[in-house]
Amino acid sequence: MKDMADKKLLKTGLIGSAVMAVCCFTPVLVLTMGAVGLSGLVGWWLDLLLLPALALFVLMAGYGFYRLRRRRAQDA
């Protein structure tokens, strides 16, 4: 049962990292914000929110991977 929780943590971290990477490293978010009229927030808001969120999801994925490998090593 805990193995499923570790897989879910890893999956959430990987998906979140991918979404944040797309938003940080491509102009997808900038174009979207401009389309809805919020392009004025892009200058300061982008760095303050997206880069820490990316770091959080990368850490979450790493922790999930670590827990999954540790549990599988204990079971073997």
N, C-alpha and C positions, 0 to 999 in steps of 0.2 A: 504494500500500500504506500509506503514512504517512497518507493521507487517511482511511483507515478507522480508524486509531488515533486521529486527532483527533476523528472522529465518535463513537467509543466513549468517549473522555474526556468529550466534551460530553454525551453521553447519560447516562453515569454521574453526572456532576455535576448534571444536571437532575433525574434520578430521585431521587438522594440528597437534593437540596434539597427536593423535594416531600415526601418521607417525613419529613424532619426538621421541615419547616414544619407538617405535620399533627400531629406529636408535640409541638411547642413551642407552637403557638397554639390547639390544641383540647384538650379534656380526655380524648382517646382514651388517651393513655399513663397518665394518672392513674387512669382507670377500670380499665384493664388491670392496672396494678400493684396496685390495691386488690383486684381479683378473685383474684389469685394470692397475696395476703397480704403484699405488699411495699410497702404504702402508706407505711410509716415512712421509706423511702428517698427518697420523692418530694421532700420539702422541700429537701434539700441536693444530692441527686444530679442532679435535673432540670436545674438551671442549670449545674452543673459539666461535664456531658457534652453535653447537647443543643445548647446555644447555640454552643459551639466547633465541634461537628460540623456544624451548619448553616452557619457561616461557612466551614468547610473545603470543603463541597460547593458553596457559591456561588462561592468562588474557583476551584474545579476547573472548574465550568461556564464561568466567565468566561475562564479560560485556554484551555479547549478551543475556545470560540468564537473567541478571538483567533487561535489557531493555525490553525483551519480557514479563517478569512477571509484570513489572511496567505498561506497556501498557495494558495488559489484566486486571489488577486491575483497571485502569482508565476506561476501557470500561464496566466493570461490575457494 
